[in-house]
Amino acid sequence: MNAVWDYFWPMFAGGAIIGILALTIAYRRRRRPAIGISGGFAAMLLAAAMWHWPMGAADRFANAVEHQSREVLDAYEMTMIQAHLHRNPLSRALLLAGPADDFQATELVRVMSEVPGVSRATWTGRGGTPLIAEGIGTAFAGFLLGLLLAYLLELHRRYNAQWNW
């Protein structure tokens, strides 16, 4: 397993489960089905935020990526270089710092961009897309898949309801 799989897969699976439950509840409520779907959307947002902050998935992700980055730097005997993920907000952009000549600087950017979980490596202080936004996007994709699966299950249930032998 890698850090990306450990962080994003539970968000996708949770979004799918919440989507299935939301549309199933919406189909059972005949008067206001939009309440079930909007409630499921709010539950998906809450679950993604809870997975990111209180449950500590973001910290585990950052620690795993920074540990892997340190191992890569140690393998290349670049002990004077530090690599940390951009914080405030946490993103997958890896910030490099330390003494390096032009060749080392360009090659380290290329090598460190290939570390699993890193979107890009840079020597400047610019961050990327916040990790929570990527996580919510992943959870939303799972939520949409869950809605689709619940819709297909409901079509199957309604089709089989006509057969009463």
C-alpha positions as CSV (number, residue, x, y, z in Angstrom):
1,M,0.0,0.0,0.0
2,N,1.1,3.6,-0.5
3,A,0.0,6.9,1.1
4,V,-2.3,7.8,-1.8
5,W,-4.2,4.5,-1.6
6,D,-4.5,4.8,2.2
7,Y,-5.8,8.3,2.1
8,F,-8.1,8.5,-1.0
9,W,-9.6,5.0,-1.1
10,P,-11.5,5.2,2.2
11,M,-13.0,8.6,1.1
12,F,-14.1,7.1,-2.2
13,A,-15.6,4.0,-0.6
14,G,-17.3,6.1,2.1
15,G,-18.8,8.4,-0.5
16,A,-20.1,5.4,-2.5
17,I,-21.7,3.9,0.6
18,I,-23.3,7.2,1.6
19,G,-24.6,7.7,-2.0
20,I,-26.2,4.3,-2.0
21,L,-27.9,4.9,1.4
22,A,-29.0,8.5,0.4
23,L,-30.7,7.5,-2.8
24,T,-32.3,4.4,-1.2
25,I,-33.7,6.6,1.5
26,A,-34.8,9.2,-1.1
27,Y,-36.7,6.5,-3.1
28,R,-38.4,5.2,0.1
29,R,-39.6,8.8,0.9
30,R,-42.2,9.5,-1.7
31,R,-43.0,13.2,-0.7
32,R,-39.5,14.8,-0.6
33,P,-36.8,12.7,-2.1
34,A,-34.5,15.8,-2.4
35,I,-34.1,15.8,1.3
36,G,-32.5,12.3,1.3
37,I,-30.1,13.2,-1.5
38,S,-29.1,16.6,0.1
39,G,-28.8,15.0,3.5
40,G,-26.5,12.3,1.9
41,F,-24.4,15.0,0.3
42,A,-24.0,16.8,3.6
43,A,-23.1,13.5,5.3
44,M,-20.5,12.8,2.6
45,L,-18.9,16.3,3.2
46,L,-18.9,15.6,6.9
47,A,-17.4,12.2,6.6
48,A,-14.7,13.5,4.3
49,A,-13.8,16.3,6.7
50,M,-13.8,14.0,9.6
51,W,-11.5,11.5,7.8
52,H,-9.1,14.4,6.9
53,W,-8.9,16.1,10.3
54,P,-10.1,14.4,13.5
55,M,-9.3,10.8,12.3
56,G,-5.8,11.9,11.4
57,A,-5.6,10.7,7.8
58,A,-4.0,13.9,6.6
59,D,-1.3,13.7,9.2
60,R,-0.6,10.0,8.4
61,F,-0.5,10.9,4.7
62,A,2.0,13.8,5.3
63,N,4.2,11.7,7.5
64,A,4.3,8.8,5.1
65,V,5.1,11.0,2.1
66,E,7.8,13.0,4.0
67,H,9.3,9.7,5.3
68,Q,9.5,8.3,1.7
69,S,11.0,11.6,0.5
70,R,13.7,11.4,3.3
71,E,14.5,7.8,2.2
72,V,14.9,8.9,-1.4
73,L,17.2,11.8,-0.4
74,D,19.2,9.5,1.8
75,A,19.6,7.0,-1.0
76,Y,21.0,9.8,-3.2
77,E,23.2,10.9,-0.3
78,M,21.6,14.4,-0.2
79,T,21.5,14.7,3.6
80,M,21.6,18.5,3.5
81,I,18.4,18.8,1.6
82,Q,15.0,18.9,3.4
83,A,11.7,17.9,1.9
84,H,8.3,18.7,3.4
85,L,4.8,18.9,2.1
86,H,3.4,22.4,1.7
87,R,1.3,23.3,4.8
88,N,-1.5,25.8,5.5
89,P,-3.4,24.3,3.8
90,L,-1.8,20.8,3.4
91,S,-1.3,19.9,-0.2
92,R,0.6,17.3,-2.2
93,A,3.3,19.8,-3.3
94,L,6.7,18.9,-2.0
95,L,8.9,21.8,-0.9
96,L,12.6,21.3,-1.2
97,A,15.2,23.3,0.8
98,G,18.9,23.2,1.2
99,P,22.2,23.7,-0.7
100,A,22.2,22.4,-4.2
101,D,23.8,23.4,-7.5
102,D,21.8,23.9,-10.7
103,F,22.1,20.3,-11.9
104,Q,21.1,18.9,-8.5
105,A,18.2,21.3,-8.2
106,T,16.7,20.3,-11.5
107,E,17.3,16.6,-11.0
108,L,15.9,16.6,-7.5
109,V,12.7,18.2,-8.7
110,R,12.3,15.4,-11.3
111,V,13.2,12.6,-8.9
112,M,11.1,13.9,-5.9
113,S,8.1,14.4,-8.2
114,E,8.0,10.6,-8.7
115,V,7.6,9.9,-5.0
116,P,4.1,8.3,-4.5
117,G,1.7,10.9,-3.1
118,V,3.6,14.0,-4.4
119,S,1.9,16.0,-7.1
120,R,4.9,18.1,-7.9
121,A,8.2,19.1,-6.2
122,T,9.5,22.6,-6.2
123,W,12.1,24.9,-4.6
124,T,9.7,27.8,-4.2
125,G,7.1,28.2,-1.5
126,R,4.0,27.9,-3.7
127,G,1.5,25.1,-2.8
128,G,-0.9,23.2,-4.9
129,T,-4.5,22.2,-4.6
130,P,-5.4,21.6,-0.9
131,L,-5.5,17.9,0.1
132,I,-8.9,18.3,1.6
133,A,-10.3,19.6,-1.7
134,E,-8.8,16.6,-3.5
135,G,-10.3,14.3,-0.8
136,I,-13.8,15.9,-1.1
137,G,-13.6,15.5,-4.9
138,T,-12.7,11.8,-4.5
139,A,-15.6,11.4,-2.0
140,F,-17.9,13.2,-4.4
141,A,-16.9,10.8,-7.2
142,G,-17.7,7.9,-4.9
143,F,-21.0,9.5,-3.9
144,L,-22.0,9.8,-7.6
145,L,-21.1,6.2,-8.1
146,G,-23.2,5.2,-5.1
147,L,-26.2,7.2,-6.5
148,L,-25.8,5.4,-9.8
149,L,-25.7,2.0,-8.1
150,A,-28.7,2.8,-6.0
151,Y,-30.6,4.0,-9.1
152,L,-29.8,0.7,-10.9
153,L,-30.9,-1.3,-7.9
154,E,-34.1,0.6,-7.7
155,L,-34.8,0.0,-11.4
156,H,-34.1,-3.7,-10.9
157,R,-36.5,-3.8,-7.9
158,R,-39.3,-2.0,-9.8
159,Y,-38.8,-4.2,-12.8
160,N,-39.1,-7.4,-10.7
161,A,-42.1,-6.0,-8.8
162,Q,-44.3,-6.5,-11.9
163,W,-43.8,-10.3,-11.7
164,N,-46.1,-11.7,-9.1
165,W,-46.5,-15.4,-9.9
